Each structure stands twice: as structure tokens, then as C-alpha cells.
Amino acid sequence: MKTFEEIISLLNPDEKYNPVLGQCQQLWNSFSSDKQDFVYRIISEKKERKEFVDYNPLFALKRTYRAPKRQVMSYADYYVKFGTTEERDGWKMENPTGNKVIYVKQ
């Protein structure tokens, strides 16, 4: 779980955005720890690749959270890719129908 201080440090907003930091903290605290980790990871990866991350930290958090796409992989494809059925690399096993296992990643 990432703290609010860690995400703000990563975003490194200009002082002119100080008035929205309270709203940022409320939004951040409303996220589950999984959502916080996801948002932090996406922003961190974007910054590493030198991709645009909104200068306004509130917009950066809101827009990043809307970005996730649910990835789904069959049991067989997962085994081929990872050589195991154990959960790895953010993938989680699900059994939505009660008889077919899939792996999902958000």
C-alpha cells in the first residue's frame, strides 16, 4: 500500500496546485489499497517511459484510475505464458461460472 506522501512525491506537483492537495488526499484515501498500488504503478511506469502525466495531481489521480482495463487469460494460456498456475505478476485466478477458471489482471 502506498501512502499519500509517496504518490505526491512521485507526482511532484508545482506549488500552484497546493489548493487541490486536500481533495487529492480525500480521493487517494477513498481508493482501496489495490487501487492505490495500481495508480502508483501506472503513474510510475508512465514517468519512467517519459509519457505525459497531468501536471494537476487531482486530474492525474482521476484520469489514471479511469484508465485500467481488465485483462483476461484462459487457464491454458496462463500456464503456457508462466509455466505455472500460481498467481504471478498481478494476475489473479477467478472462477466466475463455477466450472471454468480464468486469470484476470487489472
Phi and psi in degrees as GROMACS dihedral restraints (atoms count N, CA, C in turn):
[ dihedral_restraints ]
;  ai    aj    ak    al  type     phi  dphi    fc
    3     4     5     6     1   -94.5    20    10
    4     5     6     7     1   144.7    20    10
    6     7     8     9     1   -87.0    20    10
    7     8     9    10     1   165.0    20    10
    9    10    11    12     1   -62.3    20    10
   10    11    12    13     1   -38.9    20    10
   12    13    14    15     1   -61.6    20    10
   13    14    15    16     1   -36.9    20    10
   15    16    17    18     1   -67.3    20    10
   16    17    18    19     1   -42.4    20    10
   18    19    20    21     1   -69.1    20    10
   19    20    21    22     1   -37.6    20    10
   21    22    23    24     1   -68.1    20    10
   22    23    24    25     1   -38.3    20    10
   24    25    26    27     1   -61.9    20    10
   25    26    27    28     1   -41.4    20    10
   27    28    29    30     1   -65.2    20    10
   28    29    30    31     1   -44.7    20    10
   30    31    32    33     1   -70.2    20    10
   31    32    33    34     1   -33.9    20    10
   33    34    35    36     1    49.2    20    10
   34    35    36    37     1    57.8    20    10
   36    37    38    39     1   -72.6    20    10
   37    38    39    40     1   152.7    20    10
   39    40    41    42     1   -64.2    20    10
   40    41    42    43     1   152.8    20    10
   42    43    44    45     1   -58.8    20    10
   43    44    45    46     1   -25.1    20    10
   45    46    47    48     1   -65.2    20    10
   46    47    48    49     1   -14.2    20    10
   48    49    50    51     1   -94.3    20    10
   49    50    51    52     1     4.7    20    10
   51    52    53    54     1   -54.4    20    10
   52    53    54    55     1   -36.3    20    10
   54    55    56    57     1   -62.3    20    10
   55    56    57    58     1   -21.9    20    10
   57    58    59    60     1   -96.9    20    10
   58    59    60    61     1    -0.3    20    10
   60    61    62    63     1   -63.8    20    10
   61    62    63    64     1   -32.3    20    10
   63    64    65    66     1   -63.2    20    10
   64    65    66    67     1   -43.1    20    10
   66    67    68    69     1   -65.6    20    10
   67    68    69    70     1   -38.2    20    10
   69    70    71    72     1   -60.7    20    10
   70    71    72    73     1   -44.2    20    10
   72    73    74    75     1   -65.7    20    10
   73    74    75    76     1   -39.8    20    10
   75    76    77    78     1   -62.4    20    10
   76    77    78    79     1   -44.2    20    10
   78    79    80    81     1   -63.5    20    10
   79    80    81    82     1   -47.1    20    10
   81    82    83    84     1   -58.2    20    10
   82    83    84    85     1   -44.2    20    10
   84    85    86    87     1   -68.7    20    10
   85    86    87    88     1   -21.5    20    10
   87    88    89    90     1   -79.1    20    10
   88    89    90    91     1   -17.4    20    10
   90    91    92    93     1   -76.2    20    10
   91    92    93    94     1   144.1    20    10
   93    94    95    96     1   -68.3    20    10
   94    95    96    97     1   165.8    20    10
   96    97    98    99     1   -61.7    20    10
   97    98    99   100     1   -33.7    20    10
   99   100   101   102     1   -64.9    20    10
  100   101   102   103     1   -42.0    20    10
  102   103   104   105     1   -65.3    20    10
  103   104   105   106     1   -41.1    20    10
  105   106   107   108     1   -60.8    20    10
  106   107   108   109     1   -46.5    20    10
  108   109   110   111     1   -61.6    20    10
  109   110   111   112     1   -40.7    20    10
  111   112   113   114     1   -62.3    20    10
  112   113   114   115     1   -50.7    20    10
  114   115   116   117     1   -61.6    20    10
  115   116   117   118     1   -44.8    20    10
  117   118   119   120     1   -60.5    20    10
  118   119   120   121     1   -44.6    20    10
  120   121   122   123     1   -64.0    20    10
  121   122   123   124     1   -44.0    20    10
  123   124   125   126     1   -64.0    20    10
  124   125   126   127     1   -46.3    20    10
  126   127   128   129     1   -64.0    20    10
  127   128   129   130     1   -42.6    20    10
  129   130   131   132     1   -60.7    20    10
  130   131   132   133     1   -45.0    20    10
  132   133   134   135     1   -64.4    20    10
  133   134   135   136     1   -40.6    20    10
  135   136   137   138     1   -61.3    20    10
  136   137   138   139     1   -44.2    20    10
  138   139   140   141     1   -64.9    20    10
  139   140   141   142     1   -39.3    20    10
  141   142   143   144     1   -62.3    20    10
  142   143   144   145     1   -37.3    20    10
  144   145   146   147     1   -86.5    20    10
  145   146   147   148     1     4.4    20    10
  147   148   149   150     1    61.0    20    10
  148   149   150   151     1    34.6    20    10
  150   151   152   153     1   -88.1    20    10
  151   152   153   154     1   159.7    20    10
  153   154   155   156     1   -69.8    20    10
  154   155   156   157     1   131.9    20    10
  156   157   158   159     1  -125.1    20    10
  157   158   159   160     1   128.8    20    10
  159   160   161   162     1   -50.6    20    10
  160   161   162   163     1   137.8    20    10
  162   163   164   165     1   -68.6    20    10
  163   164   165   166     1   -31.7    20    10
  165   166   167   168     1   -78.5    20    10
  166   167   168   169     1   116.2    20    10
  168   169   170   171     1   -61.7    20    10
  169   170   171   172     1   -31.2    20    10
  171   172   173   174     1   -66.1    20    10
  172   173   174   175     1   -45.2    20    10
  174   175   176   177     1   -65.8    20    10
  175   176   177   178     1   -38.7    20    10
  177   178   179   180     1   -59.4    20    10
  178   179   180   181     1   -44.5    20    10
  180   181   182   183     1   -67.1    20    10
  181   182   183   184     1   -45.2    20    10
  183   184   185   186     1   -64.9    20    10
  184   185   186   187     1   -45.8    20    10
  186   187   188   189     1   -71.0    20    10
  187   188   189   190     1   -33.7    20    10
  189   190   191   192     1   -70.5    20    10
  190   191   192   193     1   -38.6    20    10
  192   193   194   195     1   -66.8    20    10
  193   194   195   196     1   -33.2    20    10
  195   196   197   198     1   -72.9    20    10
  196   197   198   199     1   -18.0    20    10
  198   199   200   201     1   -71.8    20    10
  199   200   201   202     1   -23.5    20    10
  201   202   203   204     1   -61.9    20    10
  202   203   204   205     1   139.9    20    10
  204   205   206   207     1  -118.6    20    10
  205   206   207   208     1   136.5    20    10
  207   208   209   210     1   -79.1    20    10
  208   209   210   211     1   121.9    20    10
  210   211   212   213     1   -99.9    20    10
  211   212   213   214     1   139.2    20    10
  213   214   215   216     1  -127.5    20    10
  214   215   216   217     1   138.6    20    10
  216   217   218   219     1  -137.4    20    10
  217   218   219   220     1   139.5    20    10
  219   220   221   222     1   -69.1    20    10
  220   221   222   223     1   161.8    20    10
  222   223   224   225     1   -56.6    20    10
  223   224   225   226     1   -46.1    20    10
  225   226   227   228     1   -65.1    20    10
  226   227   228   229     1   -44.7    20    10
  228   229   230   231     1   -64.1    20    10
  229   230   231   232     1   -38.2    20    10
  231   232   233   234     1   -62.1    20    10
  232   233   234   235     1   -44.7    20    10
  234   235   236   237     1   -63.7    20    10
  235   236   237   238     1   -40.1    20    10
  237   238   239   240     1   -63.2    20    10
  238   239   240   241     1   -43.3    20    10
  240   241   242   243     1   -69.3    20    10
  241   242   243   244     1   -44.8    20    10
  243   244   245   246     1  -105.3    20    10
  244   245   246   247     1   -14.3    20    10
  246   247   248   249     1    70.4    20    10
  247   248   249   250     1    18.7    20    10
  249   250   251   252     1  -157.7    20    10
  250   251   252   253     1   165.7    20    10
  252   253   254   255     1  -105.1    20    10
  253   254   255   256     1     1.0    20    10
  255   256   257   258     1   -72.2    20    10
  256   257   258   259     1   147.3    20    10
  258   259   260   261     1   -67.4    20    10
  259   260   261   262     1   130.7    20    10
  261   262   263   264     1  -142.5    20    10
  262   263   264   265     1   157.1    20    10
  264   265   266   267     1    51.2    20    10
  265   266   267   268     1    36.2    20    10
  267   268   269   270     1    85.6    20    10
  268   269   270   271     1    -2.3    20    10
  270   271   272   273     1   -82.3    20    10
  271   272   273   274     1   139.4    20    10
  273   274   275   276     1  -123.9    20    10
  274   275   276   277     1   140.5    20    10
  276   277   278   279     1   -80.4    20    10
  277   278   279   280     1   136.9    20    10
  279   280   281   282     1  -134.2    20    10
  280   281   282   283     1   158.2    20    10
  282   283   284   285     1  -136.7    20    10
  283   284   285   286     1    72.2    20    10
  285   286   287   288     1   -68.0    20    10
  286   287   288   289     1   -29.8    20    10
  288   289   290   291     1   -98.7    20    10
  289   290   291   292     1    -7.9    20    10
  291   292   293   294     1    89.1    20    10
  292   293   294   295     1    -8.7    20    10
  294   295   296   297     1  -140.0    20    10
  295   296   297   298     1     1.0    20    10
  297   298   299   300     1  -133.4    20    10
  298   299   300   301     1   117.0    20    10
  300   301   302   303     1   -84.4    20    10
  301   302   303   304     1   134.5    20    10
  303   304   305   306     1  -131.4    20    10
  304   305   306   307     1   165.9    20    10
  306   307   308   309     1  -117.5    20    10
  307   308   309   310     1   138.0    20    10
  309   310   311   312     1  -128.3    20    10
  310   311   312   313     1   150.1    20    10
  312   313   314   315     1  -140.6    20    10
  313   314   315   316     1   133.1    20    10
